[in-house]
Amino acid sequence: MNLFDTLFYNIFSQYKTKYKQKANSIAIAYVTLFQVSLLLLLGIFFAGFFKQMHMVTMSSGKAWTLFGLASVFIYFKNWMQYTGKKRMMINAKMNKKKTEHYSLWLLWIMPVAVLGLSIVLYQAV
């Protein structure tokens, strides 16, 4: 189990009591948002690095298109991964061991903080 599985289970278990039907969709959207924001931060970092090294890799429009396609791929990967047997395995593993539940506010601030850091880094580059 990795970090994203743990985050998925925390979001899923906290929203399961309130929104029985939508808990899985909310958890998938959260994990996707977090992964896409990390991808954006990494992409902006490498764009700034390549600009400083005077390397011409691809145009800005092509980079944003690639980011959009990667975001759609990440969403469908998460949708396929967390709606089948993987979610059942995560539930079984997490129910066996005592896991701590993170604060819901902290969980939702993490992707927002990464997006904010991405914006600051984008403006600096």
Secondary structure, 3 states (H helix, E strand, C coil): CCHHHHHHHHHHHHHHCCCCCCHHHHHHHHHHHHHHHHHHHHHHHHHHHHHHCCCCCCCHHHHHHHHHHHHHHHHHHHHHHHCCHHHHHHHHHHHHCCCCCCCHHHHHHHHHHHHHHHHHHHHHC
